[in-house]
Amino acid sequence: MNEPFAADDLRNLDPVHENEGEASIGVWTRRLVLFLRVMAALSMIKGLYHWSRVCGIGVEQNELFEAHSIAWQVATVFFAVIDLVAAVGLWLAAAWGAVIWLTAVASMLAVEMFFPQVYGRGFVTVIVEGALLGLYLWLALKSAREQPE
């Protein structure tokens, strides 16, 4: 009977490498994933902030959820939910996470710019959200360019 492996065969085996056969991850892709993780943390904070407003945590008696307009209530609940969902997707670096986050950013920009009666006209919010959107698009393009075809 022949043994399936002889002692000489075992000495000739090369070590197994973890990333063997996989394309290496480029520097721009790493930067994009880092950006997505930072945005996940910020989205989590934003979502929890909106939920604190819904639940009345840390607000004055005259600023309770029920005291605001219906438009404010709807927008606040919308952002409370969508920001937390985006945070999960961004942290996982899932494709749907970026889509949800982009929807949340575009919605916040629209509310701030075109519906000032909801939250007021927050120019700082518009500038910051717009800059983050631009940075994401720039990183995504750089990451896409370094991928092999």
C-alpha contacts under 8 A as a table, 3 or more apart, distances in Angstrom:
res1	aa1	res2	aa2	distance
3	E	6	A	6.38
5	F	9	D	6.09
5	F	10	L	7.12
6	A	9	D	5.27
6	A	10	L	6.78
7	A	10	L	5.32
7	A	11	R	6.74
8	D	11	R	5.34
8	D	12	N	6.70
9	D	12	N	5.32
9	D	13	L	6.77
10	L	13	L	5.54
16	V	20	E	7.88
17	H	20	E	5.35
19	N	22	E	5.57
19	N	24	S	7.89
25	I	29	T	6.41
25	I	30	R	6.98
26	G	29	T	5.31
26	G	30	R	6.42
26	G	143	S	7.42
26	G	146	E	6.60
26	G	147	Q	7.63
27	V	30	R	5.12
27	V	31	R	6.25
27	V	143	S	7.94
28	W	31	R	4.93
28	W	32	L	6.06
28	W	139	L	6.71
28	W	142	K	6.02
28	W	143	S	4.78
28	W	146	E	7.43
29	T	32	L	4.95
29	T	33	V	6.19
29	T	139	L	7.84
29	T	140	A	7.82
29	T	142	K	7.88
29	T	143	S	4.79
29	T	144	A	7.95
30	R	33	V	5.15
30	R	34	L	6.16
31	R	34	L	5.02
31	R	35	F	6.10
31	R	139	L	7.34
32	L	35	F	5.00
32	L	36	L	6.13
32	L	136	Y	7.46
32	L	139	L	5.60
32	L	140	A	6.55
32	L	143	S	7.03
33	V	36	L	4.94
33	V	37	R	6.21
33	V	93	A	6.49
34	L	37	R	5.10
34	L	38	V	6.29
35	F	38	V	5.12
35	F	39	M	6.13
35	F	136	Y	7.59
36	L	39	M	5.01
36	L	40	A	6.02
36	L	90	L	5.33
36	L	91	W	6.51
36	L	93	A	6.67
36	L	98	A	7.90
37	R	40	A	4.87
37	R	41	A	6.40
37	R	90	L	6.15
37	R	91	W	5.02
37	R	93	A	7.68
38	V	41	A	5.19
38	V	42	L	6.34
39	M	42	L	4.95
39	M	43	S	5.88
39	M	87	A	7.24
39	M	90	L	7.06
40	A	43	S	5.04
40	A	44	M	6.08
40	A	86	A	6.96
40	A	87	A	4.06
40	A	88	V	6.77
40	A	89	G	7.77
40	A	90	L	5.17
40	A	91	W	5.39
41	A	44	M	5.07
41	A	45	I	6.32
41	A	87	A	6.61
41	A	91	W	7.97
42	L	45	I	5.06
42	L	46	K	6.13
42	L	87	A	7.78
43	S	46	K	4.96
43	S	47	G	5.95
43	S	83	D	5.08
43	S	84	L	6.30
43	S	86	A	6.77
43	S	87	A	5.18
44	M	47	G	5.10
44	M	48	L	6.10
44	M	83	D	6.38
44	M	84	L	5.35
44	M	87	A	5.44
45	I	48	L	5.17
45	I	49	Y	6.04
46	K	49	Y	4.99
46	K	50	H	6.28
46	K	79	F	7.99
46	K	80	A	7.46
46	K	83	D	6.50
46	K	84	L	7.98
47	G	50	H	5.19
47	G	51	W	6.23
47	G	79	F	6.40
47	G	80	A	4.45
47	G	81	V	6.64
47	G	82	I	7.46
47	G	83	D	4.81
47	G	84	L	5.18
48	L	51	W	4.94
48	L	52	S	6.06
48	L	80	A	6.73
48	L	84	L	7.62
49	Y	52	S	5.06
49	Y	53	R	6.46
49	Y	80	A	7.58
50	H	53	R	5.07
50	H	54	V	6.35
50	H	76	T	5.85
50	H	77	V	7.10
50	H	79	F	6.65
50	H	80	A	4.81
51	W	54	V	4.90
51	W	55	C	6.06
51	W	76	T	7.87
51	W	77	V	7.38
51	W	80	A	5.38
52	S	55	C	5.11
52	S	56	G	5.80
52	S	57	I	4.89
52	S	58	G	7.20
53	R	56	G	5.07
53	R	57	I	6.26
53	R	58	G	7.76
53	R	59	V	7.02
53	R	64	L	7.39
53	R	65	F	6.53
53	R	76	T	7.72
54	V	57	I	7.90
54	V	64	L	7.77
54	V	65	F	5.48
54	V	73	Q	7.88
54	V	76	T	7.23
54	V	77	V	7.08
55	C	65	F	7.32
56	G	59	V	5.64
56	G	64	L	5.63
56	G	65	F	6.52
59	V	63	E	5.95
59	V	64	L	6.53
60	E	63	E	5.20
60	E	64	L	6.73
61	Q	64	L	5.76
62	N	67	A	6.63
63	E	67	A	6.14
63	E	68	H	7.13
64	L	67	A	5.42
64	L	68	H	7.18
65	F	68	H	5.81
65	F	73	Q	6.78
66	E	69	S	7.83
66	E	73	Q	7.87
68	H	72	W	6.15
68	H	73	Q	6.57
69	S	72	W	5.22
69	S	73	Q	6.30
69	S	118	V	7.83
70	I	73	Q	4.99
70	I	74	V	6.08
71	A	74	V	5.23
71	A	75	A	6.13
71	A	118	V	5.99
72	W	75	A	5.22
72	W	76	T	5.98
72	W	118	V	5.00
72	W	119	Y	6.88
73	Q	76	T	5.15
73	Q	77	V	6.19
74	V	77	V	5.32
74	V	78	F	6.04
75	A	78	F	5.02
75	A	79	F	6.16
75	A	118	V	7.66
76	T	79	F	5.28
76	T	80	A	5.98
77	V	80	A	4.91
77	V	81	V	6.28
78	F	81	V	5.45
78	F	82	I	6.06
79	F	82	I	5.11
79	F	83	D	5.55
79	F	104	A	7.10
80	A	83	D	5.84
80	A	84	L	6.66
81	V	84	L	5.53
81	V	85	V	6.35
82	I	85	V	5.10
82	I	86	A	5.97
82	I	100	I	7.08
82	I	101	W	7.79
82	I	104	A	6.42
83	D	86	A	5.05
83	D	87	A	6.08
83	D	101	W	7.10
83	D	104	A	6.65
84	L	87	A	4.96
84	L	88	V	6.52
85	V	88	V	5.39
85	V	89	G	6.47
85	V	97	G	7.59
85	V	100	I	7.37
86	A	89	G	5.13
86	A	90	L	5.91
86	A	97	G	5.14
86	A	98	A	7.09
86	A	100	I	5.22
86	A	101	W	4.96
86	A	104	A	7.85
87	A	90	L	5.18
87	A	91	W	6.05
87	A	97	G	7.23
87	A	101	W	7.67
88	V	91	W	5.25
88	V	92	L	6.34
88	V	97	G	6.96
89	G	92	L	5.21
89	G	93	A	6.11
89	G	94	A	5.37
89	G	95	A	7.53
89	G	96	W	6.29
89	G	97	G	3.53
89	G	98	A	6.93
89	G	100	I	7.80
90	L	93	A	4.80
90	L	94	A	6.28
90	L	97	G	4.63
90	L	98	A	5.99
90	L	101	W	7.56
91	W	94	A	7.75
91	W	97	G	7.90
92	L	97	G	7.66
93	A	97	G	6.69
93	A	98	A	7.66
94	A	97	G	5.25
94	A	98	A	7.08
95	A	98	A	5.64
95	A	99	V	6.68
96	W	99	V	4.96
96	W	100	I	6.13
97	G	100	I	5.20
97	G	101	W	6.06
98	A	101	W	4.94
98	A	102	L	5.95
99	V	102	L	5.08
99	V	103	T	6.18
100	I	103	T	5.00
100	I	104	A	6.20
101	W	104	A	4.99
101	W	105	V	6.14
102	L	105	V	5.07
102	L	106	A	6.00
102	L	133	L	7.48
103	T	106	A	5.18
103	T	107	S	5.96
104	A	107	S	5.07
104	A	108	M	6.10
105	V	108	M	5.14
105	V	109	L	6.13
105	V	129	E	6.35
105	V	130	G	7.99
105	V	133	L	7.37
106	A	109	L	5.09
106	A	110	A	6.12
107	S	110	A	5.04
107	S	111	V	6.10
108	M	111	V	5.09
108	M	112	E	6.03
108	M	126	V	8.00
108	M	129	E	8.00
109	L	112	E	5.22
109	L	113	M	5.94
109	L	125	T	7.80
109	L	126	V	5.73
109	L	129	E	7.07
109	L	130	G	7.58
110	A	113	M	5.24
110	A	114	F	5.52
110	A	115	F	7.13
111	V	114	F	5.60
111	V	115	F	4.90
111	V	116	P	6.83
111	V	118	V	7.14
111	V	119	Y	7.65
112	E	115	F	5.93
112	E	116	P	5.73
112	E	118	V	7.86
112	E	119	Y	6.78
112	E	120	G	6.70
112	E	121	R	5.32
112	E	122	G	5.92
112	E	123	F	7.74
112	E	125	T	7.60
112	E	126	V	6.77
113	M	116	P	6.48
113	M	121	R	6.36
113	M	122	G	7.83
113	M	126	V	7.40
115	F	118	V	5.92
115	F	119	Y	7.82
115	F	120	G	7.66
115	F	121	R	7.84
116	P	119	Y	5.88
116	P	120	G	4.24
116	P	121	R	4.81
117	Q	120	G	5.56
117	Q	121	R	7.96
119	Y	122	G	7.61
122	G	125	T	5.26
122	G	126	V	6.39
123	F	126	V	5.00
123	F	127	I	6.14
124	V	127	I	5.15
124	V	128	V	6.06
125	T	128	V	5.20
125	T	129	E	5.85
126	V	129	E	5.32
126	V	130	G	5.82
127	I	130	G	5.15
127	I	131	A	6.00
128	V	131	A	5.10
128	V	132	L	6.17
129	E	132	L	5.13
129	E	133	L	6.13
130	G	133	L	5.04
130	G	134	G	6.17
131	A	134	G	5.07
131	A	135	L	6.07
132	L	135	L	5.01
132	L	136	Y	6.11
133	L	136	Y	5.16
133	L	137	L	6.31
134	G	137	L	5.17
134	G	138	W	6.15
135	L	138	W	5.10
135	L	139	L	6.12
136	Y	139	L	5.18
136	Y	140	A	6.00
137	L	140	A	5.06
137	L	141	L	6.15
138	W	141	L	5.24
138	W	142	K	6.24
139	L	142	K	5.08
139	L	143	S	6.00
140	A	143	S	5.07
140	A	144	A	6.06
141	L	144	A	5.06
141	L	145	R	6.22
142	K	145	R	5.25
142	K	146	E	6.65
143	S	146	E	5.48
143	S	147	Q	6.77
144	A	147	Q	5.44
